[in-house]
C-alpha cells in the first residue's frame, strides 16, 4: 500500500489519510485482480460477471481514484 498509494500522495492530515486508505483498501479488495484468485478480487461484488477479455469495438471506461494514482476499468453499458 505504501509503494502503490501513500508514497504518491501528499497526505494533509489524519482525516485525509483515513479517506485515502479507505479508498485504496476498497479498490484492492473489491476491484483489483489477484493472480492467485484467477484474476478475481478477494471480495467480489455479488453481481460481478466473470472476467473476460473485451471483444474488438467494446468501449472500456476508466474510473480515476485518488486523483489518478489508481485507475479502475469497466466495460461501458
PyMOL Python script that loads the backbone (N, CA, C, O; Angstrom):
from pymol import cmd

cmd.read_pdbstr("""\
ATOM      1  N   UNK A   1       0.833  -1.178   0.000  1.00  0.00           N
ATOM      2  CA  UNK A   1       0.000   0.000   0.000  1.00  0.00           C
ATOM      3  C   UNK A   1       0.880   1.246   0.000  1.00  0.00           C
ATOM      4  O   UNK A   1       0.575   2.226  -0.679  1.00  0.00           O
ATOM      5  N   UNK A   2       1.943   1.208   0.740  1.00  0.00           N
ATOM      6  CA  UNK A   2       2.794   2.393   0.814  1.00  0.00           C
ATOM      7  C   UNK A   2       3.381   2.736  -0.547  1.00  0.00           C
ATOM      8  O   UNK A   2       3.302   3.883  -0.986  1.00  0.00           O
ATOM      9  N   UNK A   3       3.976   1.740  -1.224  1.00  0.00           N
ATOM     10  CA  UNK A   3       4.598   1.999  -2.527  1.00  0.00           C
ATOM     11  C   UNK A   3       3.574   2.398  -3.572  1.00  0.00           C
ATOM     12  O   UNK A   3       3.825   3.315  -4.354  1.00  0.00           O
ATOM     13  N   UNK A   4       2.437   1.741  -3.605  1.00  0.00           N
ATOM     14  CA  UNK A   4       1.439   1.966  -4.653  1.00  0.00           C
ATOM     15  C   UNK A   4       0.566   3.183  -4.402  1.00  0.00           C
ATOM     16  O   UNK A   4      -0.016   3.725  -5.341  1.00  0.00           O
ATOM     17  N   UNK A   5       0.463   3.622  -3.155  1.00  0.00           N
ATOM     18  CA  UNK A   5      -0.523   4.669  -2.862  1.00  0.00           C
ATOM     19  C   UNK A   5       0.064   5.837  -2.079  1.00  0.00           C
ATOM     20  O   UNK A   5       0.208   6.929  -2.629  1.00  0.00           O
ATOM     21  N   UNK A   6       0.402   5.637  -0.819  1.00  0.00           N
ATOM     22  CA  UNK A   6       0.734   6.778   0.031  1.00  0.00           C
ATOM     23  C   UNK A   6       2.053   7.455  -0.330  1.00  0.00           C
ATOM     24  O   UNK A   6       2.238   8.627  -0.001  1.00  0.00           O
ATOM     25  N   UNK A   7       2.972   6.765  -0.990  1.00  0.00           N
ATOM     26  CA  UNK A   7       4.200   7.426  -1.431  1.00  0.00           C
ATOM     27  C   UNK A   7       3.946   8.384  -2.589  1.00  0.00           C
ATOM     28  O   UNK A   7       4.823   9.177  -2.930  1.00  0.00           O
ATOM     29  N   UNK A   8       2.771   8.328  -3.197  1.00  0.00           N
ATOM     30  CA  UNK A   8       2.456   9.158  -4.369  1.00  0.00           C
ATOM     31  C   UNK A   8       1.466  10.274  -4.073  1.00  0.00           C
ATOM     32  O   UNK A   8       1.097  11.032  -4.970  1.00  0.00           O
ATOM     33  N   UNK A   9       1.034  10.378  -2.823  1.00  0.00           N
ATOM     34  CA  UNK A   9       0.031  11.377  -2.445  1.00  0.00           C
ATOM     35  C   UNK A   9       0.539  12.151  -1.239  1.00  0.00           C
ATOM     36  O   UNK A   9       1.064  11.558  -0.297  1.00  0.00           O
ATOM     37  N   UNK A  10       0.387  13.462  -1.259  1.00  0.00           N
ATOM     38  CA  UNK A  10       0.716  14.287  -0.112  1.00  0.00           C
ATOM     39  C   UNK A  10      -0.474  14.241   0.846  1.00  0.00           C
ATOM     40  O   UNK A  10      -1.552  14.741   0.523  1.00  0.00           O
ATOM     41  N   UNK A  11      -0.282  13.652   2.003  1.00  0.00           N
ATOM     42  CA  UNK A  11      -1.352  13.497   2.986  1.00  0.00           C
ATOM     43  C   UNK A  11      -1.449  14.777   3.814  1.00  0.00           C
ATOM     44  O   UNK A  11      -0.449  15.242   4.361  1.00  0.00           O
ATOM     45  N   UNK A  12      -2.656  15.348   3.906  1.00  0.00           N
ATOM     46  CA  UNK A  12      -2.861  16.639   4.556  1.00  0.00           C
ATOM     47  C   UNK A  12      -3.225  16.527   6.035  1.00  0.00           C
ATOM     48  O   UNK A  12      -3.197  17.534   6.742  1.00  0.00           O
ATOM     49  N   UNK A  13      -3.557  15.358   6.514  1.00  0.00           N
ATOM     50  CA  UNK A  13      -3.925  15.207   7.921  1.00  0.00           C
ATOM     51  C   UNK A  13      -4.543  13.853   8.177  1.00  0.00           C
ATOM     52  O   UNK A  13      -4.669  13.048   7.254  1.00  0.00           O
ATOM     53  N   UNK A  14      -4.932  13.582   9.416  1.00  0.00           N
ATOM     54  CA  UNK A  14      -5.484  12.267   9.769  1.00  0.00           C
ATOM     55  C   UNK A  14      -6.773  11.909   9.014  1.00  0.00           C
ATOM     56  O   UNK A  14      -6.948  10.759   8.611  1.00  0.00           O
ATOM     57  N   UNK A  15      -7.673  12.880   8.821  1.00  0.00           N
ATOM     58  CA  UNK A  15      -8.915  12.591   8.077  1.00  0.00           C
ATOM     59  C   UNK A  15      -8.612  12.274   6.619  1.00  0.00           C
ATOM     60  O   UNK A  15      -9.215  11.371   6.038  1.00  0.00           O
ATOM     61  N   UNK A  16      -7.690  13.006   6.032  1.00  0.00           N
ATOM     62  CA  UNK A  16      -7.311  12.749   4.651  1.00  0.00           C
ATOM     63  C   UNK A  16      -6.648  11.380   4.527  1.00  0.00           C
ATOM     64  O   UNK A  16      -6.930  10.637   3.587  1.00  0.00           O
ATOM     65  N   UNK A  17      -5.773  11.043   5.468  1.00  0.00           N
ATOM     66  CA  UNK A  17      -5.131   9.725   5.454  1.00  0.00           C
ATOM     67  C   UNK A  17      -6.168   8.622   5.522  1.00  0.00           C
ATOM     68  O   UNK A  17      -6.074   7.649   4.775  1.00  0.00           O
ATOM     69  N   UNK A  18      -7.167   8.748   6.408  1.00  0.00           N
ATOM     70  CA  UNK A  18      -8.213   7.712   6.544  1.00  0.00           C
ATOM     71  C   UNK A  18      -8.998   7.584   5.243  1.00  0.00           C
ATOM     72  O   UNK A  18      -9.304   6.470   4.818  1.00  0.00           O
ATOM     73  N   UNK A  19      -9.331   8.708   4.602  1.00  0.00           N
ATOM     74  CA  UNK A  19     -10.072   8.665   3.341  1.00  0.00           C
ATOM     75  C   UNK A  19      -9.258   7.986   2.239  1.00  0.00           C
ATOM     76  O   UNK A  19      -9.796   7.194   1.466  1.00  0.00           O
ATOM     77  N   UNK A  20      -7.961   8.295   2.167  1.00  0.00           N
ATOM     78  CA  UNK A  20      -7.091   7.678   1.162  1.00  0.00           C
ATOM     79  C   UNK A  20      -6.978   6.181   1.411  1.00  0.00           C
ATOM     80  O   UNK A  20      -7.101   5.385   0.480  1.00  0.00           O
ATOM     81  N   UNK A  21      -6.744   5.792   2.665  1.00  0.00           N
ATOM     82  CA  UNK A  21      -6.601   4.365   2.985  1.00  0.00           C
ATOM     83  C   UNK A  21      -7.903   3.607   2.730  1.00  0.00           C
ATOM     84  O   UNK A  21      -7.869   2.477   2.241  1.00  0.00           O
ATOM     85  N   UNK A  22      -9.044   4.209   3.051  1.00  0.00           N
ATOM     86  CA  UNK A  22     -10.329   3.558   2.791  1.00  0.00           C
ATOM     87  C   UNK A  22     -10.559   3.358   1.293  1.00  0.00           C
ATOM     88  O   UNK A  22     -11.005   2.290   0.874  1.00  0.00           O
ATOM     89  N   UNK A  23     -10.259   4.371   0.485  1.00  0.00           N
ATOM     90  CA  UNK A  23     -10.450   4.261  -0.965  1.00  0.00           C
ATOM     91  C   UNK A  23      -9.523   3.207  -1.561  1.00  0.00           C
ATOM     92  O   UNK A  23      -9.948   2.414  -2.401  1.00  0.00           O
ATOM     93  N   UNK A  24      -8.262   3.192  -1.136  1.00  0.00           N
ATOM     94  CA  UNK A  24      -7.314   2.219  -1.678  1.00  0.00           C
ATOM     95  C   UNK A  24      -7.661   0.803  -1.231  1.00  0.00           C
ATOM     96  O   UNK A  24      -7.563  -0.133  -2.024  1.00  0.00           O
ATOM     97  N   UNK A  25      -8.065   0.631   0.026  1.00  0.00           N
ATOM     98  CA  UNK A  25      -8.437  -0.689   0.531  1.00  0.00           C
ATOM     99  C   UNK A  25      -9.646  -1.231  -0.221  1.00  0.00           C
ATOM    100  O   UNK A  25      -9.677  -2.411  -0.572  1.00  0.00           O
ATOM    101  N   UNK A  26     -10.642  -0.385  -0.471  1.00  0.00           N
ATOM    102  CA  UNK A  26     -11.814  -0.821  -1.240  1.00  0.00           C
ATOM    103  C   UNK A  26     -11.398  -1.245  -2.650  1.00  0.00           C
ATOM    104  O   UNK A  26     -11.860  -2.273  -3.144  1.00  0.00           O
ATOM    105  N   UNK A  27     -10.535  -0.468  -3.300  1.00  0.00           N
ATOM    106  CA  UNK A  27     -10.056  -0.825  -4.641  1.00  0.00           C
ATOM    107  C   UNK A  27      -9.314  -2.163  -4.605  1.00  0.00           C
ATOM    108  O   UNK A  27      -9.561  -3.035  -5.437  1.00  0.00           O
ATOM    109  N   UNK A  28      -8.415  -2.318  -3.651  1.00  0.00           N
ATOM    110  CA  UNK A  28      -7.587  -3.523  -3.560  1.00  0.00           C
ATOM    111  C   UNK A  28      -8.433  -4.770  -3.311  1.00  0.00           C
ATOM    112  O   UNK A  28      -8.177  -5.816  -3.909  1.00  0.00           O
ATOM    113  N   UNK A  29      -9.430  -4.674  -2.445  1.00  0.00           N
ATOM    114  CA  UNK A  29     -10.220  -5.846  -2.068  1.00  0.00           C
ATOM    115  C   UNK A  29     -11.418  -6.117  -2.962  1.00  0.00           C
ATOM    116  O   UNK A  29     -11.868  -7.260  -3.048  1.00  0.00           O
ATOM    117  N   UNK A  30     -11.952  -5.086  -3.639  1.00  0.00           N
ATOM    118  CA  UNK A  30     -13.179  -5.266  -4.405  1.00  0.00           C
ATOM    119  C   UNK A  30     -13.004  -5.177  -5.913  1.00  0.00           C
ATOM    120  O   UNK A  30     -13.891  -5.595  -6.656  1.00  0.00           O
ATOM    121  N   UNK A  31     -11.886  -4.645  -6.382  1.00  0.00           N
ATOM    122  CA  UNK A  31     -11.748  -4.466  -7.832  1.00  0.00           C
ATOM    123  C   UNK A  31     -10.458  -5.054  -8.406  1.00  0.00           C
ATOM    124  O   UNK A  31     -10.499  -5.719  -9.441  1.00  0.00           O
ATOM    125  N   UNK A  32      -9.339  -4.829  -7.768  1.00  0.00           N
ATOM    126  CA  UNK A  32      -8.024  -5.209  -8.301  1.00  0.00           C
ATOM    127  C   UNK A  32      -7.922  -6.726  -8.472  1.00  0.00           C
ATOM    128  O   UNK A  32      -8.163  -7.469  -7.521  1.00  0.00           O
ATOM    129  N   UNK A  33      -7.568  -7.191  -9.671  1.00  0.00           N
ATOM    130  CA  UNK A  33      -7.435  -8.634  -9.890  1.00  0.00           C
ATOM    131  C   UNK A  33      -6.196  -9.195  -9.193  1.00  0.00           C
ATOM    132  O   UNK A  33      -5.149  -8.548  -9.143  1.00  0.00           O
ATOM    133  N   UNK A  34      -6.330 -10.393  -8.663  1.00  0.00           N
ATOM    134  CA  UNK A  34      -5.239 -11.076  -7.973  1.00  0.00           C
ATOM    135  C   UNK A  34      -4.936 -12.374  -8.711  1.00  0.00           C
ATOM    136  O   UNK A  34      -5.842 -13.167  -8.965  1.00  0.00           O
ATOM    137  N   UNK A  35      -3.670 -12.599  -9.058  1.00  0.00           N
ATOM    138  CA  UNK A  35      -3.288 -13.783  -9.830  1.00  0.00           C
ATOM    139  C   UNK A  35      -3.629 -15.075  -9.104  1.00  0.00           C
ATOM    140  O   UNK A  35      -4.073 -16.031  -9.741  1.00  0.00           O
ATOM    141  N   UNK A  36      -3.438 -15.134  -7.803  1.00  0.00           N
ATOM    142  CA  UNK A  36      -3.704 -16.356  -7.047  1.00  0.00           C
ATOM    143  C   UNK A  36      -5.191 -16.698  -7.008  1.00  0.00           C
ATOM    144  O   UNK A  36      -5.554 -17.824  -6.668  1.00  0.00           O
ATOM    145  N   UNK A  37      -6.045 -15.757  -7.346  1.00  0.00           N
ATOM    146  CA  UNK A  37      -7.502 -15.971  -7.326  1.00  0.00           C
ATOM    147  C   UNK A  37      -8.087 -15.976  -8.732  1.00  0.00           C
ATOM    148  O   UNK A  37      -9.241 -15.592  -8.923  1.00  0.00           O
ATOM    149  N   UNK A  38      -7.305 -16.405  -9.715  1.00  0.00           N
ATOM    150  CA  UNK A  38      -7.730 -16.460 -11.120  1.00  0.00           C
ATOM    151  C   UNK A  38      -8.260 -15.111 -11.591  1.00  0.00           C
ATOM    152  O   UNK A  38      -9.325 -15.037 -12.205  1.00  0.00           O
ATOM    153  N   UNK A  39      -7.525 -14.055 -11.305  1.00  0.00           N
ATOM    154  CA  UNK A  39      -7.817 -12.687 -11.722  1.00  0.00           C
ATOM    155  C   UNK A  39      -9.106 -12.127 -11.121  1.00  0.00           C
ATOM    156  O   UNK A  39      -9.688 -11.194 -11.674  1.00  0.00           O
ATOM    157  N   UNK A  40      -9.555 -12.678 -10.010  1.00  0.00           N
ATOM    158  CA  UNK A  40     -10.721 -12.159  -9.302  1.00  0.00           C
ATOM    159  C   UNK A  40     -10.256 -11.422  -8.050  1.00  0.00           C
ATOM    160  O   UNK A  40      -9.205 -11.755  -7.504  1.00  0.00           O
ATOM    161  N   UNK A  41     -11.008 -10.432  -7.584  1.00  0.00           N
ATOM    162  CA  UNK A  41     -10.650  -9.743  -6.340  1.00  0.00           C
ATOM    163  C   UNK A  41     -10.981 -10.610  -5.125  1.00  0.00           C
ATOM    164  O   UNK A  41     -11.815 -11.510  -5.231  1.00  0.00           O
ATOM    165  N   UNK A  42     -10.350 -10.363  -3.972  1.00  0.00           N
ATOM    166  CA  UNK A  42     -10.628 -11.162  -2.778  1.00  0.00           C
ATOM    167  C   UNK A  42     -12.077 -11.072  -2.312  1.00  0.00           C
ATOM    168  O   UNK A  42     -12.629 -12.067  -1.843  1.00  0.00           O
ATOM    169  N   UNK A  43     -12.702  -9.912  -2.427  1.00  0.00           N
ATOM    170  CA  UNK A  43     -14.089  -9.727  -2.001  1.00  0.00           C
ATOM    171  C   UNK A  43     -14.932  -9.303  -3.203  1.00  0.00           C
ATOM    172  O   UNK A  43     -15.265  -8.125  -3.333  1.00  0.00           O
ATOM    173  N   UNK A  44     -15.280 -10.240  -4.077  1.00  0.00           N
ATOM    174  CA  UNK A  44     -16.023  -9.849  -5.283  1.00  0.00           C
ATOM    175  C   UNK A  44     -17.404  -9.319  -4.938  1.00  0.00           C
ATOM    176  O   UNK A  44     -18.021  -9.741  -3.960  1.00  0.00           O
ATOM    177  N   UNK A  45     -17.873  -8.401  -5.744  1.00  0.00           N
ATOM    178  CA  UNK A  45     -19.239  -7.897  -5.585  1.00  0.00           C
ATOM    179  C   UNK A  45     -20.215  -8.992  -5.972  1.00  0.00           C
ATOM    180  O   UNK A  45     -19.891  -9.858  -6.785  1.00  0.00           O
ATOM    181  N   UNK A  46     -21.388  -8.959  -5.406  1.00  0.00           N
ATOM    182  CA  UNK A  46     -22.371 -10.031  -5.604  1.00  0.00           C
ATOM    183  C   UNK A  46     -22.755 -10.206  -7.073  1.00  0.00           C
ATOM    184  O   UNK A  46     -22.943 -11.336  -7.525  1.00  0.00           O
ATOM    185  N   UNK A  47     -22.873  -9.116  -7.820  1.00  0.00           N
ATOM    186  CA  UNK A  47     -23.343  -9.208  -9.203  1.00  0.00           C
ATOM    187  C   UNK A  47     -22.209  -9.144 -10.219  1.00  0.00           C
ATOM    188  O   UNK A  47     -22.453  -8.827 -11.383  1.00  0.00           O
ATOM    189  N   UNK A  48     -21.010  -9.428  -9.820  1.00  0.00           N
ATOM    190  CA  UNK A  48     -19.857  -9.315 -10.718  1.00  0.00           C
ATOM    191  C   UNK A  48     -19.880 -10.441 -11.754  1.00  0.00           C
ATOM    192  O   UNK A  48     -20.052 -11.613 -11.421  1.00  0.00           O
ATOM    193  N   UNK A  49     -19.706 -10.062 -12.983  1.00  0.00           N
ATOM    194  CA  UNK A  49     -19.614 -11.035 -14.072  1.00  0.00           C
ATOM    195  C   UNK A  49     -18.187 -11.589 -14.120  1.00  0.00           C
ATOM    196  O   UNK A  49     -17.258 -10.905 -13.691  1.00  0.00           O
ATOM    197  N   UNK A  50     -17.991 -12.797 -14.625  1.00  0.00           N
ATOM    198  CA  UNK A  50     -16.634 -13.334 -14.754  1.00  0.00           C
ATOM    199  C   UNK A  50     -15.769 -12.420 -15.620  1.00  0.00           C
ATOM    200  O   UNK A  50     -16.257 -11.767 -16.542  1.00  0.00           O
ATOM    201  N   UNK A  51     -14.490 -12.388 -15.308  1.00  0.00           N
ATOM    202  CA  UNK A  51     -13.557 -11.555 -16.066  1.00  0.00           C
ATOM    203  C   UNK A  51     -13.358 -12.163 -17.441  1.00  0.00           C
ATOM    204  O   UNK A  51     -13.063 -13.351 -17.569  1.00  0.00           O
ATOM    205  N   UNK A  52     -13.520 -11.346 -18.464  1.00  0.00           N
ATOM    206  CA  UNK A  52     -13.342 -11.814 -19.842  1.00  0.00           C
ATOM    207  C   UNK A  52     -12.600 -10.739 -20.627  1.00  0.00           C
ATOM    208  O   UNK A  52     -12.710  -9.549 -20.333  1.00  0.00           O
ATOM    209  N   UNK A  53     -11.867 -11.164 -21.599  1.00  0.00           N
ATOM    210  CA  UNK A  53     -11.162 -10.212 -22.454  1.00  0.00           C
ATOM    211  C   UNK A  53     -12.187  -9.453 -23.289  1.00  0.00           C
ATOM    212  O   UNK A  53     -13.119 -10.064 -23.813  1.00  0.00           O
ATOM    213  N   UNK A  54     -12.039  -8.137 -23.425  1.00  0.00           N
ATOM    214  CA  UNK A  54     -13.005  -7.381 -24.219  1.00  0.00           C
ATOM    215  C   UNK A  54     -12.882  -7.716 -25.702  1.00  0.00           C
ATOM    216  O   UNK A  54     -11.785  -7.924 -26.221  1.00  0.00           O
ATOM    217  N   UNK A  55     -14.017  -7.762 -26.360  1.00  0.00           N
ATOM    218  CA  UNK A  55     -14.041  -8.009 -27.805  1.00  0.00           C
ATOM    219  C   UNK A  55     -13.671  -6.722 -28.534  1.00  0.00           C
ATOM    220  O   UNK A  55     -13.723  -5.634 -27.961  1.00  0.00           O
ATOM    221  N   UNK A  56     -13.302  -6.858 -29.783  1.00  0.00           N
ATOM    222  CA  UNK A  56     -12.981  -5.675 -30.586  1.00  0.00           C
ATOM    223  C   UNK A  56     -14.194  -4.754 -30.648  1.00  0.00           C
ATOM    224  O   UNK A  56     -15.325  -5.205 -30.825  1.00  0.00           O
ATOM    225  N   UNK A  57     -13.941  -3.468 -30.502  1.00  0.00           N
ATOM    226  CA  UNK A  57     -15.013  -2.492 -30.600  1.00  0.00           C
ATOM    227  C   UNK A  57     -15.775  -2.267 -29.299  1.00  0.00           C
ATOM    228  O   UNK A  57     -16.694  -1.448 -29.268  1.00  0.00           O
ATOM    229  N   UNK A  58     -15.421  -2.968 -28.226  1.00  0.00           N
ATOM    230  CA  UNK A  58     -16.112  -2.777 -26.955  1.00  0.00           C
ATOM    231  C   UNK A  58     -15.534  -1.550 -26.263  1.00  0.00           C
ATOM    232  O   UNK A  58     -14.317  -1.397 -26.159  1.00  0.00           O
ATOM    233  N   UNK A  59     -16.411  -0.690 -25.796  1.00  0.00           N
ATOM    234  CA  UNK A  59     -15.987   0.543 -25.148  1.00  0.00           C
ATOM    235  C   UNK A  59     -15.635   0.269 -23.688  1.00  0.00           C
ATOM    236  O   UNK A  59     -16.437  -0.298 -22.947  1.00  0.00           O
ATOM    237  N   UNK A  60     -14.443   0.670 -23.282  1.00  0.00           N
ATOM    238  CA  UNK A  60     -13.980   0.489 -21.909  1.00  0.00           C
ATOM    239  C   UNK A  60     -13.844   1.869 -21.280  1.00  0.00           C
ATOM    240  O   UNK A  60     -13.270   2.783 -21.873  1.00  0.00           O
ATOM    241  N   UNK A  61     -14.380   2.003 -20.072  1.00  0.00           N
ATOM    242  CA  UNK A  61     -14.353   3.276 -19.355  1.00  0.00           C
ATOM    243  C   UNK A  61     -13.362   3.203 -18.199  1.00  0.00           C
ATOM    244  O   UNK A  61     -13.213   2.166 -17.553  1.00  0.00           O
ATOM    245  N   UNK A  62     -12.683   4.332 -17.951  1.00  0.00           N
ATOM    246  CA  UNK A  62     -11.742   4.411 -16.843  1.00  0.00           C
ATOM    247  C   UNK A  62     -12.350   5.243 -15.725  1.00  0.00           C
ATOM    248  O   UNK A  62     -12.934   6.299 -15.968  1.00  0.00           O
ATOM    249  N   UNK A  63     -12.206   4.755 -14.497  1.00  0.00           N
ATOM    250  CA  UNK A  63     -12.624   5.497 -13.314  1.00  0.00           C
ATOM    251  C   UNK A  63     -11.356   5.827 -12.533  1.00  0.00           C
ATOM    252  O   UNK A  63     -10.658   4.927 -12.068  1.00  0.00           O
ATOM    253  N   UNK A  64     -11.058   7.122 -12.389  1.00  0.00           N
ATOM    254  CA  UNK A  64      -9.861   7.559 -11.676  1.00  0.00           C
ATOM    255  C   UNK A  64     -10.148   7.625 -10.183  1.00  0.00           C
ATOM    256  O   UNK A  64     -11.148   8.210  -9.766  1.00  0.00           O
ATOM    257  N   UNK A  65      -9.280   7.032  -9.384  1.00  0.00           N
ATOM    258  CA  UNK A  65      -9.381   7.089  -7.933  1.00  0.00           C
ATOM    259  C   UNK A  65      -8.151   7.785  -7.385  1.00  0.00           C
ATOM    260  O   UNK A  65      -7.066   7.690  -7.959  1.00  0.00           O
ATOM    261  N   UNK A  66      -8.318   8.476  -6.288  1.00  0.00           N
ATOM    262  CA  UNK A  66      -7.211   9.134  -5.604  1.00  0.00           C
ATOM    263  C   UNK A  66      -6.429  10.049  -6.539  1.00  0.00           C
ATOM    264  O   UNK A  66      -5.198  10.045  -6.540  1.00  0.00           O
ATOM    265  N   UNK A  67      -7.141  10.817  -7.319  1.00  0.00           N
ATOM    266  CA  UNK A  67      -6.506  11.769  -8.214  1.00  0.00           C
ATOM    267  C   UNK A  67      -5.760  11.139  -9.367  1.00  0.00           C
ATOM    268  O   UNK A  67      -4.867  11.766  -9.937  1.00  0.00           O
ATOM    269  N   UNK A  68      -6.099   9.928  -9.722  1.00  0.00           N
ATOM    270  CA  UNK A  68      -5.450   9.253 -10.842  1.00  0.00           C
ATOM    271  C   UNK A  68      -4.310   8.342 -10.436  1.00  0.00           C
ATOM    272  O   UNK A  68      -3.692   7.714 -11.296  1.00  0.00           O
ATOM    273  N   UNK A  69      -4.015   8.252  -9.143  1.00  0.00           N
ATOM    274  CA  UNK A  69      -2.966   7.329  -8.671  1.00  0.00           C
ATOM    275  C   UNK A  69      -3.390   5.894  -8.958  1.00  0.00           C
ATOM    276  O   UNK A  69      -2.562   5.056  -9.313  1.00  0.00           O
ATOM    277  N   UNK A  70      -4.674   5.617  -8.804  1.00  0.00           N
ATOM    278  CA  UNK A  70      -5.252   4.301  -9.048  1.00  0.00           C
ATOM    279  C   UNK A  70      -6.346   4.466 -10.095  1.00  0.00           C
ATOM    280  O   UNK A  70      -7.117   5.424 -10.046  1.00  0.00           O
ATOM    281  N   UNK A  71      -6.412   3.538 -11.038  1.00  0.00           N
ATOM    282  CA  UNK A  71      -7.458   3.549 -12.058  1.00  0.00           C
ATOM    283  C   UNK A  71      -8.199   2.213 -12.049  1.00  0.00           C
ATOM    284  O   UNK A  71      -7.593   1.157 -11.866  1.00  0.00           O
ATOM    285  N   UNK A  72      -9.498   2.272 -12.248  1.00  0.00           N
ATOM    286  CA  UNK A  72     -10.311   1.071 -12.423  1.00  0.00           C
ATOM    287  C   UNK A  72     -10.921   1.140 -13.808  1.00  0.00           C
ATOM    288  O   UNK A  72     -11.296   2.218 -14.268  1.00  0.00           O
ATOM    289  N   UNK A  73     -11.023   0.010 -14.473  1.00  0.00           N
ATOM    290  CA  UNK A  73     -11.554  -0.039 -15.832  1.00  0.00           C
ATOM    291  C   UNK A  73     -12.789  -0.915 -15.851  1.00  0.00           C
ATOM    292  O   UNK A  73     -12.814  -1.980 -15.234  1.00  0.00           O
ATOM    293  N   UNK A  74     -13.834  -0.459 -16.574  1.00  0.00           N
ATOM    294  CA  UNK A  74     -15.098  -1.171 -16.666  1.00  0.00           C
ATOM    295  C   UNK A  74     -15.580  -1.154 -18.108  1.00  0.00           C
ATOM    296  O   UNK A  74     -15.282  -0.218 -18.850  1.00  0.00           O
ATOM    297  N   UNK A  75     -16.313  -2.172 -18.508  1.00  0.00           N
ATOM    298  CA  UNK A  75     -16.962  -2.165 -19.818  1.00  0.00           C
ATOM    299  C   UNK A  75     -18.099  -1.160 -19.761  1.00  0.00           C
ATOM    300  O   UNK A  75     -18.829  -1.105 -18.772  1.00  0.00           O
ATOM    301  N   UNK A  76     -18.254  -0.375 -20.797  1.00  0.00           N
ATOM    302  CA  UNK A  76     -19.350   0.570 -20.877  1.00  0.00           C
ATOM    303  C   UNK A  76     -20.647  -0.200 -21.093  1.00  0.00           C
ATOM    304  O   UNK A  76     -20.671  -1.206 -21.803  1.00  0.00           O
ATOM    305  N   UNK A  77     -21.709   0.272 -20.484  1.00  0.00           N
ATOM    306  CA  UNK A  77     -23.000  -0.423 -20.587  1.00  0.00           C
ATOM    307  C   UNK A  77     -23.652  -0.190 -21.915  1.00  0.00           C
ATOM    308  O   UNK A  77     -24.743  -0.702 -22.166  1.00  0.00           O
TER     309      UNK A  77
END
""", "prot")
cmd.dss("prot")
cmd.show_as("cartoon", "prot")
cmd.util.cbc("prot")
cmd.orient("prot")
